[in-house]
Amino acid sequence: MVGLACLLPGPPPRAAGPTVDRLDRFRELAHAGVTTAGAGAERVHRVSRELYELLDGEIVDSLASGGVFASEAFLQDRLDAFSEAWGGAALRVIKTGGVVVAAVRLADLTGASSVRVYGGGRGVAALLAAIQREASPTLYPMPATAGGGAQFAVLWEGPTSGRGTTPVRVDLVRQTGAAVETVWSTADLVGDDLETWSYALHASELSLRYELRYAGWVPGCEGQTEQEDLYRYVPARGTFVLAARRLHQAWHREFHAAVDRFFEALRAGDGRSLARLVPDPRVRARLPAGLEAEAACDLVQGASPSTVSVPAALLPARRPWALTFRRHGSGWRLVAAGPVL
């Protein structure tokens, strides 16, 4: 019997032992029904922290074991098991350069997602960094830097709005020594509240078509100015660079710049500016000082367009007015104004 025992396989590798225990514990937490709606904030935070510790331990042990256990396919297979145990989780992993990156979203728990970066290999592995945001992350491997530094891109996607736009943020994240940092972000260029109509990240090209916010812009109105940017990753510079920019419906922003100048001149009593924007003295004479812009959609006429009516209100009673502007050369002039019955 002793001889037979010696012939039996030894204990499983390091990665396989704790896996069952972690998965069971992960499943227990999932079945407990701990969600933001059904538990206090302190308990949700505690459970969230334990869940991430379980995932971190799974990946770190696998990397430390090396071999097949450190492969991207094996790591994804293990995370798929955790995802199935939770039911509403999205867990994805990539290997790029010398790091492993996991994108984690646990539905109904924290409302936030996490991108977690791991480094090291056989015998020694560790969690290097964790990035959390209120959005769903998608990972894209990027070519290593000239110095061999590992890097990747994260596309953070928020919930689609009722008008069809999707909030998007794209970060370029790089490992420099033991540090992991975001070295480029669309948030630094176009703001963190970027509402896109379309977006794509393929290879080293990023395209974004998004709303522009300007005076006279109103959510949900058609025909407003949008901007489309194309960025390319330039290895020599180690970052994304703007390659092309295009405006759609550019006339609308230019038109409302003229409308904004009109209201400023009216408030300030600037007769010279009003005369340029309202050449007909009879129309100028009918303009009350308490007229203010209203946040509502324009009425556009003509394909170019050539004539646009904008809503206004006469304070303090907010009596509705309509102001009609007509294109004059490269600018706009107010040609009619009056109360709306």
C-alpha positions in Angstrom: 0.0 0.0 0.0 2.9 2.3 0.7 4.3 1.6 -2.7 0.9 2.2 -4.3 0.6 5.6 -2.6 4.0 6.6 -3.9 2.7 6.0 -7.5 -0.3 8.2 -7.1 -0.1 11.8 -8.4 1.2 14.4 -6.0 -0.7 17.5 -4.9 -1.9 19.8 -7.7 0.1 22.9 -8.6 -0.2 26.0 -6.4 -2.8 27.7 -8.7 -5.2 24.8 -8.5 -5.5 24.3 -4.7 -7.0 27.7 -3.6 -9.0 28.0 -6.8 -11.9 25.8 -5.6 -12.1 27.5 -2.2 -12.1 31.0 -3.8 -14.7 30.0 -6.3 -16.9 28.5 -3.6 -16.6 31.7 -1.5 -17.3 33.8 -4.5 -20.4 31.8 -5.1 -21.5 32.1 -1.5 -21.3 35.9 -1.7 -23.2 35.9 -5.0 -26.0 33.8 -3.5 -26.2 36.0 -0.4 -27.8 38.7 -2.6 -25.6 41.5 -1.4 -26.5 44.4 -3.7 -26.5 48.2 -3.4 -30.3 48.1 -3.1 -30.5 45.4 -0.4 -27.5 46.1 1.9 -26.0 49.0 3.7 -23.1 50.9 2.2 -20.6 49.6 4.7 -21.5 45.9 4.1 -21.5 46.5 0.3 -18.0 48.0 0.6 -16.8 45.0 2.7 -18.2 42.4 0.3 -16.8 44.3 -2.7 -13.4 44.3 -1.2 -13.5 40.6 -0.5 -14.7 39.8 -4.0 -11.7 41.7 -5.5 -9.4 40.0 -3.1 -10.6 36.6 -4.3 -10.1 37.6 -7.9 -6.7 39.1 -7.2 -5.6 35.9 -5.3 -6.7 33.7 -8.2 -4.7 35.6 -10.8 -1.6 36.2 -8.6 -1.4 32.5 -7.6 -1.8 31.5 -11.3 1.0 33.9 -12.4 3.3 32.7 -9.6 2.7 29.1 -10.6 3.8 29.9 -14.2 3.5 27.7 -17.2 0.0 27.0 -18.5 -1.5 28.5 -15.3 -0.1 31.9 -16.3 -1.4 31.7 -19.9 -4.1 34.1 -21.0 -6.4 31.3 -22.0 -6.2 29.6 -18.6 -6.7 32.9 -16.7 -9.8 33.7 -18.9 -11.2 30.2 -18.3 -10.9 30.7 -14.5 -12.5 34.2 -14.7 -15.3 32.7 -16.7 -16.0 30.4 -13.9 -16.2 33.3 -11.4 -18.4 35.2 -13.9 -20.8 32.3 -14.1 -20.9 32.1 -10.3 -21.9 35.7 -10.0 -24.4 35.8 -12.8 -24.1 39.4 -13.7 -20.4 39.8 -13.9 -18.2 40.7 -16.9 -14.6 39.5 -16.4 -12.0 39.8 -19.2 -8.2 39.4 -19.1 -5.4 40.2 -21.5 -1.6 39.8 -21.4 0.4 42.6 -22.9 4.1 43.1 -22.5 5.1 41.9 -19.1 1.7 42.5 -17.4 -1.7 40.9 -17.1 -4.7 43.2 -17.1 -8.2 42.2 -15.9 -11.4 44.2 -16.6 -13.9 43.5 -13.9 -17.6 44.6 -13.6 -19.8 43.1 -10.9 -23.4 44.1 -11.7 -25.6 45.3 -8.9 -22.8 45.5 -6.3 -20.8 48.7 -6.4 -21.9 50.5 -9.6 -18.3 50.8 -10.5 -15.9 48.8 -12.6 -12.2 48.0 -12.0 -9.2 47.6 -14.3 -6.6 45.6 -12.4 -2.9 45.3 -13.4 -0.7 42.4 -12.3 3.0 41.8 -12.8 5.6 39.3 -12.0 6.1 35.6 -12.9 7.0 32.2 -11.6 7.4 32.4 -7.8 6.7 36.2 -7.5 3.6 38.0 -8.7 1.5 40.9 -7.3 -1.3 43.4 -8.0 0.5 46.5 -9.3 -2.5 48.9 -9.7 -6.3 49.1 -9.7 -8.3 51.8 -11.6 -12.0 52.2 -10.8 -14.7 54.2 -12.7 -18.5 54.3 -13.0 -18.4 52.7 -16.5 -17.9 49.4 -18.3 -14.2 48.9 -19.4 -13.0 47.3 -22.6 -9.3 46.4 -22.8 -7.1 46.9 -25.9 -3.5 45.8 -26.0 -1.1 48.4 -27.3 2.5 48.0 -28.7 5.3 48.3 -26.1 7.0 51.6 -25.8 10.5 52.3 -27.3 12.0 51.4 -23.9 10.0 48.1 -23.7 7.3 49.4 -21.3 4.0 47.5 -21.4 0.9 49.5 -22.1 -2.8 49.1 -23.0 -5.8 51.2 -23.7 -9.1 51.2 -21.8 -12.4 52.3 -23.4 -14.8 53.2 -20.6 -18.4 53.1 -21.7 -21.4 54.4 -19.8 -25.1 53.8 -20.2 -26.7 55.0 -23.5 -28.9 58.0 -23.0 -32.5 58.3 -24.2 -31.4 60.3 -27.2 -28.9 57.7 -28.3 -25.6 59.1 -27.1 -23.1 57.1 -25.1 -20.6 58.6 -22.6 -17.1 57.4 -23.5 -13.6 57.9 -22.1 -10.4 56.4 -23.5 -7.2 56.1 -21.4 -3.8 55.0 -22.4 -2.2 53.3 -19.4 1.5 52.4 -19.2 3.8 50.5 -16.8 6.9 52.4 -15.9 9.1 50.3 -13.6 6.8 49.4 -10.7 4.4 52.2 -11.4 1.3 52.1 -13.6 -0.2 55.4 -14.7 -2.5 56.9 -17.2 -0.3 58.8 -19.7 -3.1 60.0 -22.1 -6.8 60.4 -21.9 -9.7 61.9 -23.9 -10.9 63.4 -20.6 -7.9 65.8 -20.7 -8.7 66.9 -24.3 -12.5 67.0 -24.6 -13.7 66.6 -21.0 -14.9 63.7 -18.9 -18.5 64.1 -19.9 -18.0 63.2 -23.6 -21.3 62.1 -25.1 -20.6 60.2 -28.3 -22.8 59.2 -31.3 -20.2 56.7 -32.5 -16.8 55.5 -31.4 -14.2 52.8 -32.4 -10.7 51.8 -31.4 -9.0 49.5 -33.9 -5.3 48.7 -33.8 -3.7 52.1 -33.2 -6.6 54.3 -34.4 -9.3 55.9 -32.3 -12.3 57.6 -33.8 -14.9 59.6 -31.9 -18.0 61.4 -33.1 -19.5 63.4 -30.2 -21.7 66.3 -29.1 -20.3 69.8 -28.8 -21.6 71.9 -26.0 -22.0 75.6 -26.8 -24.3 78.6 -26.3 -27.7 77.6 -27.7 -27.1 73.8 -27.5 -30.1 72.0 -26.2 -30.2 68.3 -25.3 -32.3 66.2 -27.8 -32.6 68.8 -30.6 -31.8 67.7 -34.1 -29.3 69.4 -36.5 -26.9 70.6 -33.8 -23.1 70.8 -34.4 -21.1 67.5 -33.8 -17.4 66.9 -33.9 -15.6 63.9 -35.3 -12.0 63.3 -34.3 -9.5 60.7 -35.5 -6.5 59.9 -33.3 -3.5 57.8 -34.2 -1.0 56.2 -31.9 2.5 57.4 -32.9 5.2 55.1 -31.5 8.0 57.7 -31.8 6.0 60.0 -29.5 4.5 57.3 -27.3 1.0 58.7 -27.4 -2.1 59.3 -29.5 -2.0 62.3 -31.8 -4.9 64.1 -33.5 -4.8 63.1 -37.2 -8.0 64.6 -38.5 -11.0 66.7 -37.2 -14.3 67.3 -38.9 -17.4 69.3 -37.9 -20.9 68.2 -38.8 -23.7 70.8 -39.0 -21.1 73.5 -38.2 -23.5 76.2 -39.1 -25.6 75.7 -35.9 -22.7 76.6 -33.6 -21.9 79.7 -35.7 -25.5 80.7 -35.8 -25.9 80.5 -32.1 -22.7 82.5 -31.6 -24.5 85.3 -33.4 -27.7 84.8 -31.3 -25.6 84.9 -28.2 -24.0 88.2 -29.3 -27.5 89.6 -29.9 -28.7 88.8 -26.4 -25.5 90.2 -24.9 -25.9 93.5 -26.8 -29.6 93.7 -25.8 -28.8 93.2 -22.1 -26.0 95.7 -22.2 -27.9 98.3 -24.3 -25.2 98.2 -26.9 -26.9 100.1 -29.7 -24.0 99.8 -32.2 -23.8 96.0 -31.9 -27.6 95.8 -32.1 -27.6 97.9 -35.3 -25.3 95.4 -36.9 -27.3 92.4 -35.9 -30.7 94.0 -36.4 -30.4 96.3 -39.4 -34.1 97.2 -39.6 -34.8 100.0 -37.1 -38.5 99.0 -36.9 -37.5 95.6 -35.6 -35.0 97.1 -33.1 -37.7 99.4 -31.8 -39.9 96.4 -30.9 -37.2 94.7 -28.8 -37.9 94.9 -25.0 -35.0 95.0 -22.6 -36.2 92.0 -20.6 -35.9 89.5 -23.5 -33.9 86.3 -22.7 -33.1 83.1 -24.6 -35.1 80.0 -23.9 -33.7 76.4 -23.8 -35.8 74.9 -26.6 -35.3 73.6 -30.1 -35.0 76.0 -33.1 -37.4 76.1 -36.0 -35.2 75.7 -39.1 -36.4 76.6 -42.6 -34.5 75.9 -45.9 -32.0 73.1 -46.6 -28.9 75.4 -46.1 -30.6 76.6 -43.8 -31.5 80.2 -44.7 -34.0 81.1 -42.0 -34.1 80.1 -38.3 -36.5 81.0 -35.5 -35.4 80.7 -31.9 -37.6 80.8 -28.8 -37.2 83.6 -26.2 -39.1 84.8 -23.1 -39.9 88.2 -21.8 -39.2 88.6 -18.1 -40.4 88.7 -15.5 -43.6 86.9 -16.6 -41.7 84.7 -19.1 -44.1 85.6 -21.9 -43.0 83.6 -25.0 -41.5 85.4 -28.0 -40.1 84.2 -31.3 -37.0 85.7 -32.9 -36.4 85.0 -36.7 -32.9 85.3 -38.1 -32.0 85.1 -41.7 -28.6 84.3 -43.2 -26.9 87.5 -44.6 -23.7 86.7 -46.4 -21.5 84.8 -44.0 -23.5 86.1 -40.9 -27.0 86.2 -39.5 -29.4 89.1 -39.0 -32.6 89.4 -36.9 -35.4 90.2 -39.3 -38.5 89.7 -37.2 -39.4 89.5 -33.5 -42.7 89.4 -31.6 -44.7 87.6 -28.9 -46.1 84.2 -29.5 -49.9 84.0 -29.1 
